[in-house]
Amino acid sequence: MRYVLLAGAALIAAPAAAQDHSGHAGHQMPAQEEPEDHSAHEQMDHGAMDHSQMDHSEMDHSQMDHGEIDHSSMDHSQMDHSGMDHSAHQMDIPEGPPPPRAFEGPRHAAEMYFDPQRLAEARAYSRIAHGGLTTGMVFVERLEARLAEGHDAYLWDASAWYGTSLDKIVFKTEGEGELADGGEVEDAEMQLLWGHAIGPFIDLQAGMRVDVEPDTTAHFAVGAAGLAPYMIHFDAAAFLSDEGDLTARIEAEHDMRLTQRLILQPRVEAELSAQDIPERGIGSGLSKIEAGARLRYEIVPEFAPYIGVEYEAATGQTADYMRAEGSDPDGVSLLLGLRFWF
Amino acid sequence: MTQPLSLSRRGFLGTGALAAAGLAVPAWARGQSLTHARNGFGEVSGNTIDLSIGNHHFTTGGRSGHAIAVNGTVPGPLIRLREGQDVTLNVTNNLEEDSSIHWHGLLLPFQFDGVPGVSFPGIRPGETFQYRFPIRQTGTYWWHSHSGLQEQAGHYGPIVIESAEPDPRYDRDYVVLLSEFTPRHPHEIARMLAVGEHYFNRQMMTVGSGEMSLEDRLMWGAMRMNPRDISDVTGATYTFLVNGHGPADDLEFLFNPGERVRLRVINGSAMTFFNVRIPGVPMQVIAADGQEVDPVEVDEFQIGVAETYDVIVQPGAGSHAFVAEAMDRSGMAVASLTSQAGQRAAPPPLREPVTLDMVDMGMGGMAHGSMDHGGMDHGSMGTGEGGMDHSMRDTSLLPPDVKVGPGIDMVASMPMDRMDFPGLGLDKVPHRVLRYTDLKARNANPHRMPTRSMEIHLTGNMERYMWSFDGKQFSAVTDDPIRFAYDERVRVKLVNDTMMAHPIHLHGHFFELVNGTGMMNQPLKHTLVVQPGSTATFDLTANEPGDWAFHCHLLYHMHAGMMQTVTVRPFPEEGEA
């Protein structure tokens, strides 16, 4: 490695005029004009040594001791310059805007032959048909039975969006209830958000959250969702309730493909609160954590049943509130569910 | 039941036998409705040609669904023209939506180029549009709809333009039009690409697949990229076709032993690059994109979407498999090249799926085999914290005219010219594969140095399914074209800041590949594949005035915004052109 870099540096330093380019077809430029700018070598093929696109601008040559390089020992006979393509040299072709005459004539040439109104309509349609796609989907990520000692529950977690690549209207709903006692809903919330791309992989989402059960509470919601490095899907949001309480929730999951259809998905979720909210049974700090894994089988990509296991725990003051109510603050559930989208 | 699969230019072909062989079990013969499109195509020629676009059904193998057929067939008819003639094409649209026909690779006045919104308003339902232009060239070309996603549904066909001079190099002449059929509606495919993650990919890397090191897996993961992202739409929904026939149709190309057979291979597919080979039969490439090149003998070539290659083969007696394997190896189109009617050659099995590497990430300069990656200090690459992750989208490397935004998920940090790359998955096969560097124009081009150079970046975001030039989708730049002055000669460097190979097509012109052959013999092409994370350069003499489309010929990439208008101005004075 080090030798290759040194050789590369030496090659740049060597006077270009010493190379005999006279025999190369298509060489459009006197050799002595060859600048030492490495970018000029873009298309050179040095045979086995292809340094053509290395960006040496980042290299710190100040630390290099050129005195140590013994040029006499370098064997240039191994360098194959026969593959050099001098026709590709761009150094004497200036970059720049088009000449003024390129701006002459009609703005839309077709207007010389066709009805401008119809052309304008065709252009408007063309904009939609080439990058203006508006679409959407409904995604039921978790629809599951949660079997645990003493209390079997059900849960849903679904979302839908409609919009463009950059701007979307997003609807989310999540909730759960006991399977026994007639299946009454214990917790349910809905969010209506506007999602806007703030990076290649991340959307900013902002809007309203309304809790329907156990009590009606409204929140402002703001968060970010998308794909983090290492292919981790995340959704993180903060909520400010109409009572002025600030809470937050972070979800993250990762798909591990065991086969083309069998996918193991570890998932974690944490809830936080800035204050004690006794009426909602929430204590300040980390209030709840869930960690689990779901193994799904994609019969088709749109439809996958799964099994899983999840550990759920209330922590701190939240756990105390639960104990006071006579509930268990933590437990493990066996999950049976469906994931589907359309 | 005329099914001239073989062009009868030499007049000794057993057309009837070929038709029978090619249509061994035609779908339409199974008692389906009259609107069922015929698989394969007829031929139209002369100075006045009528074409009619209509809705049909189509079946091949086990798949059937809606199709758009022209003159009742998928593909539509072979249009055979002669150099020097004037042709009038009356195109009637019997669909319930606007349609169009673009003549791919033909030199013609821009108003007959057939791109709605760029060259003309399009053809309304029930309307007949008259195209009229002189034929100024010879060779193998094709035509297709340029409206919405109609091309995917079957709205395409071949063009052959005969020279006035006889060509003694071959005895028999076949069109081999490669394409796909899907029972899904094209708009549904576009939606799946936008909402589903790698929806059509059934060759994703699994936890257990052993060929990639943990270090490399982490690097791909850190970049949020998929090393098996070879084709967006695959054999999961496509049946690959030769002349409208799926593998189950047992299509045959007949020859007599000893004959030299010209195959005019056209990639008329929407999304599929094909690896073309006839195991045991070498192919002599004589033309690329309709333009003659010095003959090159190869055993296999990759053909990008919208490219054409003409090859001459001289197979021995017997039956040989003609194989067009999808680049991602999710399926193949097959036919038999046989001297014995009814004798079917067994195609070779699909090869292993292709995995992208460092060069495809745009790190060409680092990918040298003898370089010791372990010894490289990535922290010193000026990437700041985060190392590799950040260096894969260092937007400071982009020129100022590139719009940086969510539509760009990667920047090739060290893109390399890969004109000598045979195509994804073909760089390690043990036989001769065609490379762009093998192409040398048979007829010398006028010698002229470009007076201006420019760079166009191919940009995209796989997750959001956004594709663009210079970070700007066509929807944003319909009134901000790429401008050339009339007769200006420009060197255009395409820089692919994505991990997919893009076949870039310029309408109405042939450009010259800067492939190292020397200025006079740079091969002429209308479509240029830019390899992932790489650059490709062409010289263009902009001598066709008007407005022209310039786009990625992957249909859903164009649909997602990878298109621009090229204007050539001013219009020359009368007599100047």
Interface residues (C-beta under 8 A of the other chain):
Chain A: M1 R2 V4 A25 G26 Q28 E42 Q43 D45 A48 M49 D50 H51 S52 Q53 M54 D55 E58 M59 D60 G83 D85 S87 A88 Q90 D92 I93 P94 E95 G96 P98 P99 R101 A102 F103 E104 G105 R107 H108 A109 A110 M112 Y113 F114 D115 R118 L119 E121 A122 R123 A124 Y125 S126 R127 I128 A129 H130 G131 G132 L133 T135 G136 M137 S165 L166 A197 I198 G199 P200 F201 L227 A228 P229 Y230 M231 M256 R257 L258 T259 Q260 P301 E302 W341
Chain B: D98 F110 Q111 P116 G117 V118 S119 F120 P121 G122 S147 G148 A190 R191 A194 V195 G196 Y199 R202 Q203 M204 M205 T206 V207 G208 L218 G221 A222 M223 R224 G364 G365 M366 H368 S370 M371 D372 G375 M376 S380 M381 G382 D389 R393 G405 P406 G407 I408 D409 S413 M414 P415 M416 D417 D420 M449 P450 T451 R452 S453 M454 E455 N461 E463 R464 Y465 M466 W467 S468 Q473 F474 S475 A476 T478 D479 R483 F484 A485 Y486 E488 R491 K493 V514 N515 G516 T517 G518 M519 M520 Q522 T535 T537 P545 G546 D547 M558 H559 A560 G561 M563 T567 V568 R569 P570 F571
